[in-house]
Amino acid sequence: MPESIQIQTNGATVRNPEEVLRDGLARAIQHQEARRLTEAGALLDRLAAEFGDKPVLTHYRGLNAMLEGDTEGGLATVVC
């Protein structure tokens, strides 16, 4: 696993994008496990907007849809 890279820019710390994605995904999963599905969905949408159609994001967005009751729609998007 690559080391976390942090760069100082004008006094602000810029995090490695992979670390940002990993941390955001971990938070989204915590929301899902706590059944805070609206929060999980919003976070997953923001991550997808920033990082594109990564299979792991597509998978958890589909899972979130299924947990919200859209089983058919969720299954259509889940990537295994």
N, C-alpha and C positions, 0 to 999 in steps of 0.2 A: 504494500500500500504506500503511495507517495506521501512524503512528509507534508505537513501543513505549511504552506508558504504564506507569509504575511509581509506586506510591503507598506512602509510609511510614506504617505503622500500628503503634503501640506498638513502634517499633524494628525491625519486620519489613517487608521489601519485598514488596508484592503485585504480581504480574506481570499484564499484560494477558492475558485468557483466550485470545485468538487466538494470542498468542505461545507460551503453554503448549501449546496444541494443535499448533501448527506444530513446536515442538521435540520434543514427544512422538512425533509422526508421523515425524519425521526419524530419531529413535532406533529406532523400530519397523522402519523400512525398512532401517536399518543391520543390525539383528538378522536380518531376512529375507535380506539379501544375504550375511551370514556363516553362513546356515543355522542360526541360533539361533532356531528356529521357536517353541519353547515360550516363550522370553522375549518374542519379538515378539507372540505371541498374548496373553500375559498383559498386556502393555503396551497393546495395542489394546483389550482388554476393559476395562481401567481407564479409558482415554480415552473409550470409548463410555459407560461408566457416568457419567462426569463431564460429557460434552458431548452425549450423546444420539445419535440415529441420523443422524449427518451422513453424506452420501453418500461422502465420501472415506474415512471410517472403515469403512463397510460394504464398500467396494471392497477395502481392504487386509486386512480380516478374511477376505473371500472368497478373496483371493489366498493368504493364509496357510493357509487350509484346503486349497487345491489343492496348495500346496507340501508340506503334511503328508500328501498322498496322497488326500484327500477331494475328488477332482475334481468329482464330481457336486454335492456340497454346496457347494463353493466357487463353482462356476459359477452356482448358484441364488442366490447372494448378491452376486455382483460387479455393481457399478453402473458402467456405462460412460458 
